[in-house]
Amino acid sequence: MLKRVGFIFFALFSCYMGMIESQKWKHLTNELEVNVAASKVWELYRYLGISKLAAQELKNMIQSVDVLKGDGGVGTIIKFTFVPGNSSYTEKFSVIDDLKRVKVTKGLEGGCLAMGCSVEIVGFDIIERTHNSCIIKSDIAYAVKKEFKANNPKPDIQLLADFAQVAKRVLETQHGHGV
């Protein structure tokens, strides 16, 4: 049920933003269980924390993370520059729901958009399982422009899976659950 709540929230938001028309949406999803309270994981994902942490921990993939506008709230625009520095991805924080622990960003340029996608939406759901465990669910929804369908462009969910792994390792270590 909780998984559906996140998707429904995403779909409603997309309709509100006028992004769902006749496009066929595709999804890539990653889920990772973390042995830390959902509230602690949300603190990291809610603002700029996960982006900054990933930039520190994934230097082999991320050259830099630059905040172009905002302070981590809705409307914030950030740019990821990837190693070796010739590709980038810019996104805007569209939804931050503290009650549901949901964050949604919309791709502005780069990433899948540079390969023929017409839209790329990234959603993060922090789903409480128990008092001291939760699931980090990362979802990329995207649509491909007609003229690029034969090329089958798609975003890379692995980077978001790596973000979640970094969050898990750091938070579990901080909260005494580290291996």
N, C-alpha and C positions, 0 to 999 in steps of 0.2 A: 504493500500500500504506500509506504513512504517513497519508494522509487517512483511510483506513478505520480505522487504529489509534485515531485521535482519536475517531471516531464510536463505535467499539466500546467504548472506554473510557467515553464519555459514556453509552451505552446501559446498560452494566453498572452504572455508578454510579447511573443513574436507577432501575434495577430494585432495586438495593440500598436506595435511599432510599424505595422504595415509590411512586414517582411514575408509573411506567408501569402502567396498568391497561388499561381498554378505550378510553382516550382516543386519538384520532388526532393524532399529532404532526405539526406543520408546521415547516419549517426555512427560515431566511433565512441566507445565507452570504456573506461577503466575504473575498477573499484579496488580499493585496498583497505584492509582492516588495520586499525591502529589501536594499540592498548593504552589510550589516553582519553580522558573525557572529551566529548564533542565540543564543549565550550572552549577548551584549550586549543584544539585544532582550529576552531573557527577564529580565534584571536589571531592566529597566524595567517589564515586565508582571507580574512575580512578586509584588510586594507592592502598595504604594499608588502607585508612581511614575507609571503611565500615567494614573491618575485625577487626580492632582495636576497633572501636565503638561497634560492636556486642559483642566482648569479654568483654567489660566494662559493657554493658547493659544486657547481657544474661548470667550472671554468673551461673544461674541455669542449663544451657545447655553446656556452653563452659568453660572449665577449663583454657585453654591457647591458644594463637595463637603465633607461633614462625616462624620468617622469617629465613629459612634455607639458602637462597641464594637471592641476589638481593636487590633492593631498591624500588620495587613496579612497575617497568617497565616490559616489555616483558622479559621472562626468570626467573622472580622471582619465587621462590618456597616457599610456606608457609605450615605449618602443624597446623591443628586444633586438639586439644585434648579435648575430650568431657567428661563431668561429668558422672560418677565418676572417669574418668581418665583411663579407660581400653579400650577405642576405640579412633581411630583418623582417620583423612583424610588429605592426602597431595596432593597439586595441584600445577600446574605450569601455570603461566600467559602466554598464547600463542599469544593472539591478544589484542592490545589496540588501538582502532581507535578513535582519538579525534574528527574527523570530523563527524563521524556517531554516536559517543558516544556509542560504543560497546566494551565490554570486554569479552574475551573468555578464560576460563581456562580448562586445561586437568587434570583429576584425575590421580595421580601416584600410590597411594596405599591407602587402607582403604576404608571406605564408601561402596558403591555398589560394588566396585572392590573386596572387601573381601568376598562378598556374592555370587559371580558368574558372575558379569558383566565383559565383556571383555574391555569395554571402557566407560568412563563417561566424558562428556563435559558439562561445565556449561557456559551459556552465559547470559550476562546482557546487556540490551538495555535501554537507557534512551531516551524516545520518547517525544519530545516536543509537547504539545497540544496547549497551548497559551503562551504568554510572561511570565506568572507567574504560569504555571502548566505543569506537565509532567506525564508520566507513567513510573514506574520502572517495566520493564519486565524481569523476571528471567526465564530461560529455562534450563532444564537438558535434554540432549540427552544421551541415553545410549543403549548399546547392550548387550544381555545376551549370555553367552557361551552355546553351544548346550547342554552340559551335565548338566546345571543348569536350563534349561527352565521350567522343572516341578515345581521347587521351586519358580518360578516367582520373582526373586530378583529385587528390584527397590530402587533407591535413595529416600531420604526424601525431598520433595519440601518444607515442612513446615519450615525447618530451613532458607531457602532463603526467604520465606514469612515473617518470623520473622525479618530477616535482613532488609527487606523493611519497615516493620512497625516501627522499631527502627529509620531508616533513616527519615521516614515521620515525626514521632513525634519530633525528635531532630531538623530537618531542619525547619519544620513549626513553632516551638517554637522560634528558632533563628531569623527567618525572619518575625515574627509578625503574623503568621497565626495559632498559637497553640490554642488548645481548653482548 
